[in-house]
Amino acid sequence: MLIVGERINSSRNVMAQAMEARDVAFIQKEAVMQVEAGANYIDVNAGAFINQESELLQWLVKTVQQVTIQPLCIDTPDSDVAAAVLRSLQGRAMINSITAERERFAVFLPLLKAYDCNVVALCVDSSRVPTTAKEKLEIASKIIQSLTQQGIAPDRIYVDPVVQPLSVDPTSAIAVFDAIEMITTQFPDVHCICGVSNISFGLPSRKQLNQIFIVLAMERGLDAAIIDPCDKQLMANIITANTLLGKDEYCLNYIKAYREEKLAK
């Protein structure tokens, strides 16, 4: 399971305040915490600062890369912002995100080629945000085929079936589970990723929903997630689910996590 740490995001009030104050120590502490907790990528997002997004995102990248060599996920819908960041980035980045919308696809594709990026591909097109598994598969198929025809390797593509909150659509989790299975069956070399916390938006005891959702999604083929890796129970569930799903040879990762006190007592 590939983990993208979501904590350095301007949608969090405390993080937005730290960005506005250019609080280097706070940002770097958040980055290190996530890496130590098991994040494979660190997501960086400054989208709340519309007029300063490019400047702030470049500052975030520089600040984070001073304390970790872990690759970054550049979280912006603006290709110009992404381009400015990628020019000074160390290592292979992940771009979050491309869609099936013609204009957005066209402006992000050159960046994927020029910088050899991995890419999150949202199941969204110009006419809809899909709600059924069939619709999600249709859009995923369109994006995957378009990317691979342009020379993007399937294993660099992370399809996001778009998780709608249960508070808005009580069938959204089922649609995502079914879509993950359909996408990974039809395109076995492509990855599936999602923002797990979206499922619980607007509901109480959000961590409970997030923790169960990710285990059920993993059983259907989810192999990457945008989460808070500092949620110890969530990470313990991921480690345990990987073991139960036969993805942990001789249970070595599970045993290692137990010895490191990363499992629930």
Residue frames as qw, qx, qy, qz and C-alpha x, y, z in Angstrom:
[[0.000, 0.886, 0.463, 0.000, 0.00, 0.00, 0.00],
 [0.408, 0.284, -0.004, 0.868, 1.46, 3.32, -1.10],
 [0.258, -0.760, -0.492, 0.337, 0.74, 6.07, 1.44],
 [0.244, 0.533, 0.104, 0.804, 0.45, 9.74, 0.49],
 [0.302, -0.422, -0.552, 0.652, 0.57, 11.88, 3.63],
 [0.070, 0.720, 0.518, 0.456, -2.17, 14.52, 3.51],
 [0.407, -0.688, -0.408, 0.441, -1.35, 16.78, 6.46],
 [0.246, -0.362, 0.134, 0.889, 0.44, 19.65, 4.64],
 [0.103, 0.532, 0.695, 0.473, -2.77, 20.95, 3.13],
 [0.010, 0.132, -0.111, 0.985, -4.03, 24.54, 3.28],
 [0.523, -0.446, -0.488, -0.538, -7.58, 23.33, 3.90],
 [0.636, -0.446, -0.524, 0.350, -6.48, 22.67, 7.50],
 [0.131, -0.969, -0.095, -0.188, -6.78, 25.89, 9.46],
 [0.626, -0.690, 0.239, 0.273, -3.65, 25.28, 11.51],
 [0.700, 0.056, 0.428, 0.569, -1.70, 24.53, 8.35],
 [0.289, 0.798, 0.307, 0.431, -3.02, 27.60, 6.53],
 [0.333, -0.942, 0.041, 0.002, -1.90, 29.74, 9.46],
 [0.710, -0.429, 0.366, 0.423, 1.57, 28.17, 9.37],
 [0.594, 0.399, 0.424, 0.555, 1.84, 28.79, 5.63],
 [0.073, 0.931, 0.206, 0.293, 0.76, 32.39, 5.94],
 [0.448, -0.867, 0.208, 0.068, 3.33, 32.93, 8.71],
 [0.624, 0.593, -0.495, 0.119, 6.01, 31.04, 6.73],
 [0.637, -0.584, 0.443, -0.240, 6.53, 28.87, 9.82],
 [0.511, 0.494, -0.698, -0.083, 9.39, 26.68, 8.61],
 [0.098, -0.274, 0.880, -0.376, 9.72, 24.69, 11.84],
 [0.647, 0.153, 0.485, -0.568, 6.03, 23.76, 11.92],
 [0.765, 0.481, -0.223, -0.366, 5.93, 22.64, 8.27],
 [0.392, 0.491, -0.775, 0.066, 9.13, 20.62, 8.61],
 [0.325, -0.175, 0.804, -0.466, 7.88, 18.94, 11.78],
 [0.771, 0.283, 0.259, -0.508, 4.71, 17.88, 9.93],
 [0.670, 0.538, -0.469, -0.204, 6.76, 16.47, 7.07],
 [0.157, 0.418, -0.861, 0.245, 9.11, 14.49, 9.30],
 [0.538, -0.046, 0.632, -0.556, 6.22, 13.16, 11.40],
 [0.824, 0.360, 0.036, -0.437, 4.53, 11.78, 8.30],
 [0.555, 0.527, -0.643, -0.027, 7.67, 10.15, 6.94],
 [0.061, -0.323, 0.854, -0.404, 8.39, 8.53, 10.31],
 [0.640, 0.095, 0.506, -0.570, 4.78, 7.30, 10.43],
 [0.588, 0.102, 0.782, 0.180, 5.17, 5.53, 7.07],
 [0.490, 0.779, 0.131, -0.367, 4.29, 8.00, 4.30],
 [0.728, 0.123, 0.451, 0.501, 5.79, 7.16, 0.90],
 [0.251, 0.511, 0.271, 0.776, 4.87, 10.55, -0.56],
 [0.124, -0.478, -0.434, 0.753, 4.23, 13.90, 1.12],
 [0.202, 0.731, 0.549, 0.352, 1.32, 15.83, -0.36],
 [0.221, -0.314, -0.143, 0.912, 1.78, 19.62, -0.55],
 [0.080, 0.681, 0.637, 0.352, -1.22, 21.84, -1.16],
 [0.158, -0.283, -0.213, 0.921, -1.57, 25.63, -1.04],
 [0.050, 0.449, 0.703, 0.550, -4.87, 25.88, -2.90],
 [0.197, -0.787, -0.532, 0.241, -6.57, 28.01, -0.26],
 [0.201, -0.686, 0.098, 0.692, -4.25, 30.88, -1.23],
 [0.671, 0.623, 0.395, 0.075, -5.50, 31.52, -4.74],
 [0.316, 0.938, -0.111, 0.088, -3.37, 34.56, -5.51],
 [0.182, -0.769, 0.609, -0.070, -0.28, 33.18, -3.74],
 [0.974, -0.041, 0.187, -0.123, -0.55, 29.50, -4.63],
 [0.793, 0.503, -0.220, 0.265, 2.51, 29.32, -6.87],
 [0.097, 0.708, -0.480, 0.508, 4.76, 31.22, -4.49],
 [0.635, -0.462, 0.442, -0.433, 3.55, 29.29, -1.42],
 [0.992, 0.078, 0.071, -0.072, 3.75, 25.90, -3.08],
 [0.644, 0.567, -0.361, 0.365, 7.33, 26.55, -4.18],
 [0.166, -0.638, 0.519, -0.544, 8.15, 27.63, -0.62],
 [0.862, -0.261, 0.280, -0.333, 6.50, 24.48, 0.78],
 [0.935, 0.302, -0.146, 0.109, 8.49, 22.24, -1.56],
 [0.379, 0.627, -0.467, 0.496, 11.78, 23.90, -0.63],
 [0.429, -0.554, 0.446, -0.556, 10.92, 23.78, 3.08],
 [0.946, -0.123, 0.185, -0.236, 9.92, 20.11, 3.06],
 [0.886, 0.377, -0.190, 0.194, 12.83, 18.96, 0.93],
 [0.076, 0.732, -0.519, 0.435, 15.29, 20.47, 3.39],
 [0.479, -0.411, 0.645, -0.431, 14.35, 17.74, 5.90],
 [0.762, 0.063, 0.633, -0.123, 13.39, 14.69, 3.83],
 [0.019, 0.317, -0.727, -0.609, 14.25, 13.00, 0.55],
 [0.385, 0.378, 0.830, -0.137, 10.79, 11.41, 0.39],
 [0.125, 0.250, 0.560, 0.780, 9.11, 12.27, -2.93],
 [0.200, 0.297, 0.345, -0.868, 6.33, 14.85, -3.04],
 [0.215, 0.559, 0.772, 0.213, 2.80, 14.85, -4.38],
 [0.047, -0.084, 0.071, 0.993, 2.13, 18.23, -6.00],
 [0.091, 0.562, 0.810, -0.138, -1.53, 18.95, -5.29],
 [0.118, 0.495, 0.011, -0.861, -2.87, 21.64, -7.61],
 [0.603, 0.564, 0.564, -0.017, -5.40, 21.90, -10.46],
 [0.244, 0.934, -0.106, -0.237, -3.32, 24.68, -12.05],
 [0.906, 0.248, 0.071, 0.336, -0.76, 23.47, -14.60],
 [0.296, 0.796, -0.207, 0.485, 1.19, 26.74, -14.47],
 [0.523, -0.709, 0.362, -0.304, 1.62, 26.35, -10.71],
 [0.958, -0.124, 0.246, 0.075, 2.66, 22.72, -11.15],
 [0.731, 0.559, -0.052, 0.387, 5.19, 23.68, -13.83],
 [0.004, -0.842, 0.316, -0.437, 6.78, 26.33, -11.61],
 [0.717, -0.540, 0.393, -0.202, 7.14, 23.82, -8.78],
 [0.972, 0.116, 0.164, 0.118, 8.44, 20.97, -10.91],
 [0.518, 0.762, -0.236, 0.310, 11.32, 23.07, -12.23],
 [0.028, -0.680, 0.573, -0.456, 12.94, 23.11, -8.79],
 [0.878, -0.307, 0.156, -0.332, 11.80, 19.74, -7.48],
 [0.032, -0.500, 0.866, 0.000, 14.16, 16.95, -6.45],
 [0.276, 0.018, 0.957, -0.091, 13.27, 13.40, -7.47],
 [0.157, -0.283, -0.763, -0.559, 10.19, 12.01, -9.23],
 [0.310, 0.031, 0.374, -0.874, 6.99, 13.74, -8.19],
 [0.116, 0.468, 0.873, 0.077, 3.38, 12.69, -8.24],
 [0.139, -0.097, -0.155, -0.973, 0.97, 15.16, -9.81],
 [0.015, 0.494, 0.839, -0.227, -2.48, 15.43, -8.25],
 [0.599, 0.151, 0.786, 0.021, -4.31, 15.58, -10.56],
 [0.136, 0.120, -0.604, -0.776, -5.32, 15.12, -14.18],
 [0.561, 0.322, 0.573, -0.502, -8.91, 14.53, -15.34],
 [0.479, 0.339, 0.725, 0.360, -10.75, 13.57, -18.52],
 [0.193, 0.902, 0.204, -0.327, -11.60, 17.24, -19.09],
 [0.752, 0.539, 0.132, 0.355, -10.00, 18.08, -22.43],
 [0.146, 0.898, -0.196, 0.367, -8.33, 21.35, -21.44],
 [0.568, -0.699, 0.411, -0.139, -6.94, 20.07, -18.14],
 [0.929, 0.008, 0.315, 0.193, -5.65, 16.89, -19.77],
 [0.639, 0.682, 0.042, 0.354, -3.94, 18.88, -22.54],
 [0.018, 0.887, -0.296, 0.355, -2.05, 21.22, -20.20],
 [0.658, -0.585, 0.456, -0.127, -0.92, 18.58, -17.72],
 [0.966, 0.209, 0.117, 0.093, 0.21, 15.94, -20.23],
 [0.535, 0.702, -0.297, 0.363, 3.40, 17.81, -21.28],
 [0.305, -0.715, 0.493, -0.392, 4.41, 18.09, -17.61],
 [0.915, -0.195, 0.327, -0.130, 4.01, 14.34, -17.09],
 [0.871, 0.429, -0.005, 0.241, 6.25, 13.70, -20.08],
 [0.298, 0.796, -0.309, 0.426, 8.85, 16.35, -19.34],
 [0.246, -0.618, 0.572, -0.480, 9.30, 15.49, -15.66],
 [0.491, 0.076, -0.868, -0.009, 8.53, 11.74, -15.74],
 [0.362, -0.244, 0.476, -0.763, 5.87, 12.17, -13.06],
 [0.039, -0.325, -0.942, 0.071, 3.47, 9.69, -11.57],
 [0.245, -0.174, -0.172, -0.938, -0.07, 10.99, -11.86],
 [0.259, 0.326, 0.777, -0.473, -3.36, 10.85, -9.99],
 [0.147, -0.142, -0.621, -0.756, -6.15, 10.53, -12.56],
 [0.341, 0.194, 0.553, -0.735, -9.50, 11.69, -11.22],
 [0.155, 0.375, 0.872, 0.273, -12.62, 10.03, -12.62],
 [0.159, 0.726, 0.314, -0.591, -14.11, 13.36, -13.65],
 [0.407, 0.297, 0.527, 0.684, -14.99, 14.66, -17.11],
 [0.009, 0.101, 0.083, 0.991, -16.44, 17.90, -18.41],
 [0.472, -0.345, -0.446, -0.678, -20.04, 16.81, -17.94],
 [0.797, -0.480, -0.214, -0.299, -20.13, 15.02, -14.58],
 [0.123, -0.476, 0.800, -0.343, -18.69, 13.75, -11.39],
 [0.611, -0.055, -0.717, -0.331, -19.74, 10.10, -11.66],
 [0.558, -0.398, 0.424, -0.592, -21.74, 8.43, -8.92],
 [0.970, 0.005, 0.134, -0.203, -22.04, 4.84, -10.16],
 [0.643, -0.390, 0.576, 0.321, -19.28, 2.28, -10.55],
 [0.669, 0.462, 0.498, 0.302, -20.05, 1.92, -14.25],
 [0.225, 0.964, 0.060, 0.129, -19.67, 5.67, -14.83],
 [0.409, -0.799, 0.411, 0.161, -16.42, 5.72, -12.87],
 [0.726, -0.074, 0.597, 0.334, -15.04, 2.86, -14.98],
 [0.554, 0.722, 0.347, 0.226, -16.04, 4.58, -18.22],
 [0.049, 0.984, -0.155, 0.072, -14.14, 7.75, -17.33],
 [0.589, -0.587, 0.523, 0.187, -11.17, 5.81, -15.90],
 [0.773, 0.223, 0.516, 0.295, -10.93, 3.82, -19.14],
 [0.408, 0.879, 0.148, 0.200, -10.94, 7.02, -21.20],
 [0.186, -0.925, 0.332, -0.004, -8.15, 8.62, -19.14],
 [0.716, -0.359, 0.564, 0.200, -6.00, 5.47, -18.98],
 [0.735, 0.423, 0.440, 0.296, -6.23, 4.88, -22.72],
 [0.263, 0.950, 0.009, 0.169, -5.44, 8.54, -23.47],
 [0.367, -0.824, 0.430, 0.049, -2.42, 8.52, -21.17],
 [0.748, -0.190, 0.590, 0.239, -0.99, 5.22, -22.37],
 [0.656, 0.641, 0.320, 0.239, -1.43, 6.25, -26.02],
 [0.133, 0.957, -0.173, 0.192, 0.77, 9.25, -25.17],
 [0.614, 0.420, -0.561, 0.363, 3.49, 7.02, -23.75],
 [0.371, -0.543, 0.481, -0.580, 2.65, 7.19, -20.04],
 [0.329, 0.100, -0.937, 0.066, 3.35, 3.76, -18.51],
 [0.602, -0.498, -0.490, -0.387, 0.32, 2.16, -16.81],
 [0.681, -0.377, -0.495, 0.387, 2.19, 1.68, -13.53],
 [0.238, 0.036, -0.168, 0.956, 2.65, 5.47, -13.28],
 [0.356, -0.378, -0.326, -0.790, -1.14, 6.02, -13.32],
 [0.054, -0.178, -0.812, 0.554, -3.08, 6.19, -10.03],
 [0.257, -0.443, -0.563, -0.649, -6.80, 6.24, -10.76],
 [0.095, 0.092, 0.594, -0.794, -8.94, 8.03, -8.18],
 [0.067, -0.444, -0.839, -0.306, -12.58, 6.85, -8.42],
 [0.153, -0.390, 0.023, -0.908, -13.65, 9.99, -6.49],
 [0.288, -0.340, -0.834, 0.327, -15.04, 9.33, -3.04],
 [0.271, -0.556, -0.198, -0.761, -18.24, 11.23, -2.30],
 [0.172, -0.235, 0.668, -0.685, -19.23, 11.71, 1.36],
 [0.154, -0.313, -0.937, 0.007, -21.68, 9.21, 2.76],
 [0.058, 0.496, 0.481, -0.721, -23.54, 12.16, 4.22],
 [0.327, 0.426, -0.258, -0.803, -24.35, 13.20, 0.64],
 [0.737, 0.222, -0.482, -0.418, -24.75, 9.77, -0.97],
 [0.708, -0.405, 0.507, -0.277, -25.27, 6.71, 1.28],
 [0.954, 0.214, 0.203, 0.050, -24.25, 4.39, -1.60],
 [0.294, 0.885, -0.360, -0.021, -21.00, 6.18, -2.40],
 [0.396, -0.554, 0.732, -0.004, -18.74, 3.68, -0.62],
 [0.776, 0.181, 0.604, -0.022, -20.26, 0.73, -2.48],
 [0.611, 0.790, 0.044, -0.034, -19.84, 2.55, -5.80],
 [0.036, 0.835, -0.550, 0.000, -16.16, 3.19, -5.02],
 [0.595, -0.304, 0.744, -0.025, -15.52, -0.43, -3.95],
 [0.780, 0.422, 0.461, -0.013, -17.15, -1.77, -7.12],
 [0.442, 0.884, -0.147, -0.031, -15.28, 0.75, -9.30],
 [0.235, -0.715, 0.657, 0.042, -11.91, -0.18, -7.77],
 [0.687, -0.051, 0.724, 0.027, -12.51, -3.85, -8.50],
 [0.691, 0.651, 0.315, -0.016, -13.66, -3.16, -12.06],
 [0.240, 0.921, -0.302, -0.047, -10.75, -0.81, -12.84],
 [0.302, -0.614, 0.729, 0.035, -8.03, -3.07, -11.41],
 [0.751, 0.143, 0.644, -0.004, -9.52, -6.12, -13.16],
 [0.641, 0.737, 0.211, 0.041, -9.64, -4.42, -16.56],
 [0.372, 0.815, -0.311, 0.317, -6.32, -2.57, -16.11],
 [0.880, -0.394, -0.198, 0.175, -4.15, -4.76, -13.83],
 [0.649, 0.120, -0.133, 0.739, -1.00, -2.62, -14.21],
 [0.066, -0.628, -0.047, -0.774, -2.76, 0.58, -13.15],
 [0.224, -0.116, -0.716, 0.651, -3.02, 1.63, -9.49],
 [0.286, -0.725, -0.481, -0.400, -6.09, 2.82, -7.61],
 [0.290, -0.012, -0.442, 0.849, -5.88, 5.64, -5.06],
 [0.224, -0.745, -0.474, -0.412, -8.39, 7.69, -3.10],
 [0.035, -0.421, 0.390, -0.818, -8.70, 10.38, -0.47],
 [0.356, -0.266, -0.886, 0.133, -10.01, 8.24, 2.36],
 [0.053, -0.303, -0.542, 0.782, -11.24, 11.01, 4.66],
 [0.297, -0.029, -0.333, -0.895, -13.74, 12.21, 2.03],
 [0.414, -0.280, -0.837, -0.223, -16.01, 9.29, 2.90],
 [0.378, -0.477, -0.682, 0.405, -16.69, 10.56, 6.42],
 [0.085, 0.145, -0.013, 0.986, -17.15, 14.28, 5.74],
 [0.439, -0.321, -0.135, -0.828, -20.08, 15.72, 7.69],
 [0.816, -0.317, -0.445, -0.188, -20.49, 12.69, 9.96],
 [0.505, -0.744, 0.367, -0.236, -19.52, 12.05, 13.60],
 [0.758, -0.362, 0.533, 0.099, -16.69, 9.73, 14.65],
 [0.586, 0.717, -0.268, -0.267, -14.97, 10.21, 11.31],
 [0.024, -0.574, 0.818, 0.028, -11.93, 8.10, 12.14],
 [0.614, 0.031, 0.753, -0.233, -14.13, 5.04, 12.66],
 [0.728, 0.608, 0.209, -0.238, -15.56, 5.34, 9.16],
 [0.324, 0.798, -0.490, -0.134, -12.16, 6.03, 7.60],
 [0.275, -0.467, 0.837, -0.074, -10.55, 3.04, 9.30],
 [0.668, 0.199, 0.701, -0.149, -13.17, 0.55, 8.14],
 [0.598, 0.746, 0.026, -0.292, -13.53, 2.08, 4.68],
 [0.198, 0.737, -0.620, -0.185, -9.87, 1.64, 3.77],
 [0.398, -0.216, 0.890, -0.046, -9.80, -2.03, 4.79],
 [0.665, 0.460, 0.548, -0.214, -12.88, -2.79, 2.67],
 [0.468, 0.828, -0.174, -0.257, -11.38, -0.84, -0.24],
 [0.088, -0.605, 0.780, 0.132, -8.08, -2.72, 0.01],
 [0.586, 0.058, 0.803, -0.093, -9.94, -6.02, -0.25],
 [0.641, 0.668, 0.349, -0.142, -11.32, -4.82, -3.59],
 [0.758, 0.383, 0.170, 0.500, -7.92, -3.75, -4.95],
 [0.033, -0.986, 0.078, -0.144, -7.04, -0.31, -3.56],
 [0.863, -0.036, -0.128, 0.487, -3.24, -0.12, -3.43],
 [0.332, 0.182, -0.140, 0.915, -2.63, 3.57, -2.63],
 [0.255, -0.795, -0.550, -0.014, -4.30, 6.10, -0.37],
 [0.134, 0.527, -0.152, 0.826, -4.16, 9.77, 0.56],
 [0.655, -0.604, -0.454, -0.028, -4.44, 9.69, 4.34],
 [0.248, -0.832, 0.366, -0.334, -3.13, 11.00, 7.64],
 [0.744, 0.183, -0.618, 0.177, -0.31, 8.53, 8.37],
 [0.030, 0.335, -0.615, 0.714, -0.14, 9.85, 11.93],
 [0.782, -0.209, 0.071, -0.582, -3.45, 8.11, 12.65],
 [0.122, -0.425, 0.893, -0.085, -1.89, 5.08, 14.32],
 [0.627, 0.162, 0.696, -0.309, -5.00, 2.92, 14.26],
 [0.677, 0.656, -0.021, -0.334, -5.54, 3.62, 10.56],
 [0.300, 0.663, -0.681, -0.082, -1.95, 2.63, 9.79],
 [0.358, -0.226, 0.878, -0.223, -2.25, -0.48, 11.97],
 [0.733, 0.374, 0.436, -0.364, -5.36, -1.48, 10.02],
 [0.582, 0.706, -0.321, -0.244, -3.51, -1.07, 6.72],
 [0.031, 0.530, -0.845, 0.062, -0.59, -3.21, 7.90],
 [0.508, -0.003, 0.798, -0.323, -2.96, -5.87, 9.20],
 [0.733, 0.521, 0.206, -0.385, -5.12, -5.87, 6.06],
 [0.413, 0.681, -0.573, -0.195, -2.04, -6.27, 3.84],
 [0.159, -0.327, 0.919, -0.150, -1.09, -9.33, 5.86],
 [0.594, 0.231, 0.668, -0.384, -4.58, -10.85, 5.70],
 [0.667, 0.655, 0.014, -0.355, -4.74, -10.21, 1.94],
 [0.922, 0.068, 0.252, 0.286, -1.56, -12.24, 1.34],
 [0.439, 0.832, -0.075, 0.330, 0.62, -9.22, 0.54],
 [0.274, -0.797, 0.476, -0.253, 3.03, -9.69, 3.44],
 [0.779, 0.242, -0.579, 0.022, 5.31, -12.67, 2.86],
 [0.615, -0.105, -0.672, 0.400, 5.69, -14.74, 6.03],
 [0.373, -0.857, -0.350, -0.062, 3.95, -11.88, 7.92],
 [0.636, -0.006, -0.185, 0.749, 7.31, -10.12, 8.19],
 [0.021, 0.458, 0.050, 0.887, 5.91, -6.59, 7.98],
 [0.623, -0.613, -0.292, -0.389, 3.25, -7.42, 10.54],
 [0.817, -0.355, -0.279, 0.359, 5.81, -8.83, 12.95],
 [0.446, 0.194, -0.085, 0.870, 8.09, -5.84, 12.39],
 [0.234, -0.580, -0.156, -0.765, 5.22, -3.45, 13.09],
 [0.755, -0.568, -0.317, -0.090, 4.40, -5.33, 16.29],
 [0.741, -0.180, -0.218, 0.609, 7.99, -5.09, 17.50],
 [0.238, 0.237, 0.014, 0.942, 7.98, -1.37, 16.71],
 [0.023, 0.452, 0.658, -0.602, 4.73, -0.98, 18.68],
 [0.182, 0.108, -0.333, -0.919, 2.79, 0.16, 15.62],
 [0.398, -0.311, -0.786, -0.356, -0.11, -2.22, 16.20],
 [0.526, -0.564, 0.016, -0.636, -2.98, -1.71, 18.62],
 [0.088, 0.255, -0.871, 0.411, -2.34, -3.22, 22.01]]
